Amino acid sequence: MTDKADKKPSGVFFSKSGGDYVVLWKGQEVVRYASIEAFVEAHQAGLLALDESQADLLEKYYQSIGVSTGRSPDKSGRS
């Protein structure tokens, strides 16, 4: 059983001294953002990239088993 006092913090915290937002993972600083808006924009961009990556993986899998995905090409010309 772990003691809560021993747990290192994870989350997004406002830094009063720096006036910015700090992302911590198990007590280690990961990144800082000047505003919560900057954090949300970065998070959204990451989710969209993950979504696209997962869609590409699924498309490759379906093509490998002979199923047409029906996806339209994006701006880069990919299907």
Phi and psi in radians as a Rosetta constraint file:
Dihedral C 1 N 2 CA 2 C 2 CIRCULARHARMONIC -1.694 0.35
Dihedral N 2 CA 2 C 2 N 3 CIRCULARHARMONIC 2.518 0.35
Dihedral C 2 N 3 CA 3 C 3 CIRCULARHARMONIC -1.494 0.35
Dihedral N 3 CA 3 C 3 N 4 CIRCULARHARMONIC 2.322 0.35
Dihedral C 3 N 4 CA 4 C 4 CIRCULARHARMONIC -1.016 0.35
Dihedral N 4 CA 4 C 4 N 5 CIRCULARHARMONIC -0.532 0.35
Dihedral C 4 N 5 CA 5 C 5 CIRCULARHARMONIC -1.150 0.35
Dihedral N 5 CA 5 C 5 N 6 CIRCULARHARMONIC -0.452 0.35
Dihedral C 5 N 6 CA 6 C 6 CIRCULARHARMONIC -1.429 0.35
Dihedral N 6 CA 6 C 6 N 7 CIRCULARHARMONIC -0.293 0.35
Dihedral C 6 N 7 CA 7 C 7 CIRCULARHARMONIC -1.244 0.35
Dihedral N 7 CA 7 C 7 N 8 CIRCULARHARMONIC 2.394 0.35
Dihedral C 7 N 8 CA 8 C 8 CIRCULARHARMONIC -1.591 0.35
Dihedral N 8 CA 8 C 8 N 9 CIRCULARHARMONIC 2.460 0.35
Dihedral C 8 N 9 CA 9 C 9 CIRCULARHARMONIC -1.215 0.35
Dihedral N 9 CA 9 C 9 N 10 CIRCULARHARMONIC 2.516 0.35
Dihedral C 9 N 10 CA 10 C 10 CIRCULARHARMONIC -2.287 0.35
Dihedral N 10 CA 10 C 10 N 11 CIRCULARHARMONIC 2.377 0.35
Dihedral C 10 N 11 CA 11 C 11 CIRCULARHARMONIC 2.613 0.35
Dihedral N 11 CA 11 C 11 N 12 CIRCULARHARMONIC -2.986 0.35
Dihedral C 11 N 12 CA 12 C 12 CIRCULARHARMONIC -1.904 0.35
Dihedral N 12 CA 12 C 12 N 13 CIRCULARHARMONIC 2.183 0.35
Dihedral C 12 N 13 CA 13 C 13 CIRCULARHARMONIC -2.246 0.35
Dihedral N 13 CA 13 C 13 N 14 CIRCULARHARMONIC 2.512 0.35
Dihedral C 13 N 14 CA 14 C 14 CIRCULARHARMONIC -1.464 0.35
Dihedral N 14 CA 14 C 14 N 15 CIRCULARHARMONIC 2.267 0.35
Dihedral C 14 N 15 CA 15 C 15 CIRCULARHARMONIC -1.701 0.35
Dihedral N 15 CA 15 C 15 N 16 CIRCULARHARMONIC 1.900 0.35
Dihedral C 15 N 16 CA 16 C 16 CIRCULARHARMONIC -1.115 0.35
Dihedral N 16 CA 16 C 16 N 17 CIRCULARHARMONIC -0.653 0.35
Dihedral C 16 N 17 CA 17 C 17 CIRCULARHARMONIC -1.206 0.35
Dihedral N 17 CA 17 C 17 N 18 CIRCULARHARMONIC -0.656 0.35
Dihedral C 17 N 18 CA 18 C 18 CIRCULARHARMONIC -1.685 0.35
Dihedral N 18 CA 18 C 18 N 19 CIRCULARHARMONIC -0.276 0.35
Dihedral C 18 N 19 CA 19 C 19 CIRCULARHARMONIC 1.179 0.35
Dihedral N 19 CA 19 C 19 N 20 CIRCULARHARMONIC 0.403 0.35
Dihedral C 19 N 20 CA 20 C 20 CIRCULARHARMONIC -2.256 0.35
Dihedral N 20 CA 20 C 20 N 21 CIRCULARHARMONIC -3.085 0.35
Dihedral C 20 N 21 CA 21 C 21 CIRCULARHARMONIC -1.937 0.35
Dihedral N 21 CA 21 C 21 N 22 CIRCULARHARMONIC 2.315 0.35
Dihedral C 21 N 22 CA 22 C 22 CIRCULARHARMONIC -1.995 0.35
Dihedral N 22 CA 22 C 22 N 23 CIRCULARHARMONIC 2.296 0.35
Dihedral C 22 N 23 CA 23 C 23 CIRCULARHARMONIC -1.740 0.35
Dihedral N 23 CA 23 C 23 N 24 CIRCULARHARMONIC 2.129 0.35
Dihedral C 23 N 24 CA 24 C 24 CIRCULARHARMONIC -1.989 0.35
Dihedral N 24 CA 24 C 24 N 25 CIRCULARHARMONIC 2.476 0.35
Dihedral C 24 N 25 CA 25 C 25 CIRCULARHARMONIC -2.235 0.35
Dihedral N 25 CA 25 C 25 N 26 CIRCULARHARMONIC 1.960 0.35
Dihedral C 25 N 26 CA 26 C 26 CIRCULARHARMONIC 0.899 0.35
Dihedral N 26 CA 26 C 26 N 27 CIRCULARHARMONIC 0.781 0.35
Dihedral C 26 N 27 CA 27 C 27 CIRCULARHARMONIC 1.469 0.35
Dihedral N 27 CA 27 C 27 N 28 CIRCULARHARMONIC -0.117 0.35
Dihedral C 27 N 28 CA 28 C 28 CIRCULARHARMONIC -1.770 0.35
Dihedral N 28 CA 28 C 28 N 29 CIRCULARHARMONIC 2.322 0.35
Dihedral C 28 N 29 CA 29 C 29 CIRCULARHARMONIC -1.223 0.35
Dihedral N 29 CA 29 C 29 N 30 CIRCULARHARMONIC 2.251 0.35
Dihedral C 29 N 30 CA 30 C 30 CIRCULARHARMONIC -1.710 0.35
Dihedral N 30 CA 30 C 30 N 31 CIRCULARHARMONIC -0.855 0.35
Dihedral C 30 N 31 CA 31 C 31 CIRCULARHARMONIC -2.842 0.35
Dihedral N 31 CA 31 C 31 N 32 CIRCULARHARMONIC 2.818 0.35
Dihedral C 31 N 32 CA 32 C 32 CIRCULARHARMONIC -2.147 0.35
Dihedral N 32 CA 32 C 32 N 33 CIRCULARHARMONIC 2.554 0.35
Dihedral C 32 N 33 CA 33 C 33 CIRCULARHARMONIC -2.191 0.35
Dihedral N 33 CA 33 C 33 N 34 CIRCULARHARMONIC 2.463 0.35
Dihedral C 33 N 34 CA 34 C 34 CIRCULARHARMONIC -1.194 0.35
Dihedral N 34 CA 34 C 34 N 35 CIRCULARHARMONIC -0.488 0.35
Dihedral C 34 N 35 CA 35 C 35 CIRCULARHARMONIC -2.581 0.35
Dihedral N 35 CA 35 C 35 N 36 CIRCULARHARMONIC 2.856 0.35
Dihedral C 35 N 36 CA 36 C 36 CIRCULARHARMONIC -1.190 0.35
Dihedral N 36 CA 36 C 36 N 37 CIRCULARHARMONIC -0.523 0.35
Dihedral C 36 N 37 CA 37 C 37 CIRCULARHARMONIC -1.085 0.35
Dihedral N 37 CA 37 C 37 N 38 CIRCULARHARMONIC -0.734 0.35
Dihedral C 37 N 38 CA 38 C 38 CIRCULARHARMONIC -1.104 0.35
Dihedral N 38 CA 38 C 38 N 39 CIRCULARHARMONIC -0.677 0.35
Dihedral C 38 N 39 CA 39 C 39 CIRCULARHARMONIC -1.094 0.35
Dihedral N 39 CA 39 C 39 N 40 CIRCULARHARMONIC -0.830 0.35
Dihedral C 39 N 40 CA 40 C 40 CIRCULARHARMONIC -1.099 0.35
Dihedral N 40 CA 40 C 40 N 41 CIRCULARHARMONIC -0.746 0.35
Dihedral C 40 N 41 CA 41 C 41 CIRCULARHARMONIC -1.064 0.35
Dihedral N 41 CA 41 C 41 N 42 CIRCULARHARMONIC -0.766 0.35
Dihedral C 41 N 42 CA 42 C 42 CIRCULARHARMONIC -1.145 0.35
Dihedral N 42 CA 42 C 42 N 43 CIRCULARHARMONIC -0.711 0.35
Dihedral C 42 N 43 CA 43 C 43 CIRCULARHARMONIC -1.127 0.35
Dihedral N 43 CA 43 C 43 N 44 CIRCULARHARMONIC -0.780 0.35
Dihedral C 43 N 44 CA 44 C 44 CIRCULARHARMONIC -1.095 0.35
Dihedral N 44 CA 44 C 44 N 45 CIRCULARHARMONIC -0.758 0.35
Dihedral C 44 N 45 CA 45 C 45 CIRCULARHARMONIC -1.067 0.35
Dihedral N 45 CA 45 C 45 N 46 CIRCULARHARMONIC -0.696 0.35
Dihedral C 45 N 46 CA 46 C 46 CIRCULARHARMONIC -1.122 0.35
Dihedral N 46 CA 46 C 46 N 47 CIRCULARHARMONIC -0.740 0.35
Dihedral C 46 N 47 CA 47 C 47 CIRCULARHARMONIC -1.136 0.35
Dihedral N 47 CA 47 C 47 N 48 CIRCULARHARMONIC -0.712 0.35
Dihedral C 47 N 48 CA 48 C 48 CIRCULARHARMONIC -1.123 0.35
Dihedral N 48 CA 48 C 48 N 49 CIRCULARHARMONIC -0.712 0.35
Dihedral C 48 N 49 CA 49 C 49 CIRCULARHARMONIC -1.128 0.35
Dihedral N 49 CA 49 C 49 N 50 CIRCULARHARMONIC -0.712 0.35
Dihedral C 49 N 50 CA 50 C 50 CIRCULARHARMONIC -1.118 0.35
Dihedral N 50 CA 50 C 50 N 51 CIRCULARHARMONIC -0.765 0.35
Dihedral C 50 N 51 CA 51 C 51 CIRCULARHARMONIC -1.000 0.35
Dihedral N 51 CA 51 C 51 N 52 CIRCULARHARMONIC -0.828 0.35
Dihedral C 51 N 52 CA 52 C 52 CIRCULARHARMONIC -1.125 0.35
Dihedral N 52 CA 52 C 52 N 53 CIRCULARHARMONIC -0.733 0.35
Dihedral C 52 N 53 CA 53 C 53 CIRCULARHARMONIC -1.087 0.35
Dihedral N 53 CA 53 C 53 N 54 CIRCULARHARMONIC -0.757 0.35
Dihedral C 53 N 54 CA 54 C 54 CIRCULARHARMONIC -1.153 0.35
Dihedral N 54 CA 54 C 54 N 55 CIRCULARHARMONIC -0.689 0.35
Dihedral C 54 N 55 CA 55 C 55 CIRCULARHARMONIC -1.101 0.35
Dihedral N 55 CA 55 C 55 N 56 CIRCULARHARMONIC -0.727 0.35
Dihedral C 55 N 56 CA 56 C 56 CIRCULARHARMONIC -1.095 0.35
Dihedral N 56 CA 56 C 56 N 57 CIRCULARHARMONIC -0.732 0.35
Dihedral C 56 N 57 CA 57 C 57 CIRCULARHARMONIC -1.100 0.35
Dihedral N 57 CA 57 C 57 N 58 CIRCULARHARMONIC -0.759 0.35
Dihedral C 57 N 58 CA 58 C 58 CIRCULARHARMONIC -1.112 0.35
Dihedral N 58 CA 58 C 58 N 59 CIRCULARHARMONIC -0.728 0.35
Dihedral C 58 N 59 CA 59 C 59 CIRCULARHARMONIC -1.058 0.35
Dihedral N 59 CA 59 C 59 N 60 CIRCULARHARMONIC -0.784 0.35
Dihedral C 59 N 60 CA 60 C 60 CIRCULARHARMONIC -1.078 0.35
Dihedral N 60 CA 60 C 60 N 61 CIRCULARHARMONIC -0.704 0.35
Dihedral C 60 N 61 CA 61 C 61 CIRCULARHARMONIC -1.111 0.35
Dihedral N 61 CA 61 C 61 N 62 CIRCULARHARMONIC -0.860 0.35
Dihedral C 61 N 62 CA 62 C 62 CIRCULARHARMONIC -1.077 0.35
Dihedral N 62 CA 62 C 62 N 63 CIRCULARHARMONIC -0.698 0.35
Dihedral C 62 N 63 CA 63 C 63 CIRCULARHARMONIC -1.112 0.35
Dihedral N 63 CA 63 C 63 N 64 CIRCULARHARMONIC -0.628 0.35
Dihedral C 63 N 64 CA 64 C 64 CIRCULARHARMONIC -1.171 0.35
Dihedral N 64 CA 64 C 64 N 65 CIRCULARHARMONIC -0.412 0.35
Dihedral C 64 N 65 CA 65 C 65 CIRCULARHARMONIC -1.823 0.35
Dihedral N 65 CA 65 C 65 N 66 CIRCULARHARMONIC 0.183 0.35
Dihedral C 65 N 66 CA 66 C 66 CIRCULARHARMONIC 1.451 0.35
Dihedral N 66 CA 66 C 66 N 67 CIRCULARHARMONIC 0.413 0.35
Dihedral C 66 N 67 CA 67 C 67 CIRCULARHARMONIC -1.834 0.35
Dihedral N 67 CA 67 C 67 N 68 CIRCULARHARMONIC 2.280 0.35
Dihedral C 67 N 68 CA 68 C 68 CIRCULARHARMONIC -1.370 0.35
Dihedral N 68 CA 68 C 68 N 69 CIRCULARHARMONIC 2.310 0.35
Dihedral C 68 N 69 CA 69 C 69 CIRCULARHARMONIC -1.524 0.35
Dihedral N 69 CA 69 C 69 N 70 CIRCULARHARMONIC -0.486 0.35
Dihedral C 69 N 70 CA 70 C 70 CIRCULARHARMONIC 1.322 0.35
Dihedral N 70 CA 70 C 70 N 71 CIRCULARHARMONIC 0.141 0.35
Dihedral C 70 N 71 CA 71 C 71 CIRCULARHARMONIC -1.226 0.35
Dihedral N 71 CA 71 C 71 N 72 CIRCULARHARMONIC 2.477 0.35
Dihedral C 71 N 72 CA 72 C 72 CIRCULARHARMONIC -1.488 0.35
Dihedral N 72 CA 72 C 72 N 73 CIRCULARHARMONIC 2.648 0.35
Dihedral C 72 N 73 CA 73 C 73 CIRCULARHARMONIC -1.103 0.35
Dihedral N 73 CA 73 C 73 N 74 CIRCULARHARMONIC 2.522 0.35
Dihedral C 73 N 74 CA 74 C 74 CIRCULARHARMONIC -1.546 0.35
Dihedral N 74 CA 74 C 74 N 75 CIRCULARHARMONIC -2.993 0.35
Dihedral C 74 N 75 CA 75 C 75 CIRCULARHARMONIC -1.085 0.35
Dihedral N 75 CA 75 C 75 N 76 CIRCULARHARMONIC -0.441 0.35
Dihedral C 75 N 76 CA 76 C 76 CIRCULARHARMONIC -1.457 0.35
Dihedral N 76 CA 76 C 76 N 77 CIRCULARHARMONIC -0.072 0.35
Dihedral C 76 N 77 CA 77 C 77 CIRCULARHARMONIC 1.628 0.35
Dihedral N 77 CA 77 C 77 N 78 CIRCULARHARMONIC -0.031 0.35
Dihedral C 77 N 78 CA 78 C 78 CIRCULARHARMONIC -1.319 0.35
Dihedral N 78 CA 78 C 78 N 79 CIRCULARHARMONIC 2.697 0.35
